[in-house]
Amino acid sequence: MAKKITNLLILLPLGIVLIVFCVANRQVVTLAFNPFRPEDQVLSLSAPFFVFIFIALIIGILVGSAATWLNQGRYRKRARTEAKEAVRWQAEADRHKNRAEEIVGQLPSR
């Protein structure tokens, strides 16, 4: 239920704003990749302005996600190391418990 409310309150207005943005920026613009000859058609791309904005947004999200993932690598490595150590300690505790049960089982009854 909370997810539906979140979708309605956040995603619906965001979608409406994006649609209005796209309709308002339909003019075709040319993106030139050759700084010395901007009129060169080989290294240029023509598309509606909102396409370039969306591409820049997607690239920004991907670069930000990659930077975050790389920055958190040390924490993931630490979590893996500690998980292996926890498994090792648990196995050792189980061995000691089994050994103690064997010793208690070998004691003479009173």
Secondary structure as GFF3:
##gff-version 3
##sequence-region A 1 110
A	DSSP	alpha_helix	2	6	.	.	.	ID=ss1
A	DSSP	pi_helix	7	11	.	.	.	ID=ss2
A	DSSP	alpha_helix	12	24	.	.	.	ID=ss3
A	DSSP	beta_strand	28	32	.	.	.	ID=ss4
A	DSSP	beta_strand	44	48	.	.	.	ID=ss5
A	DSSP	alpha_helix	49	71	.	.	.	ID=ss6
A	DSSP	alpha_helix	73	106	.	.	.	ID=ss7
###
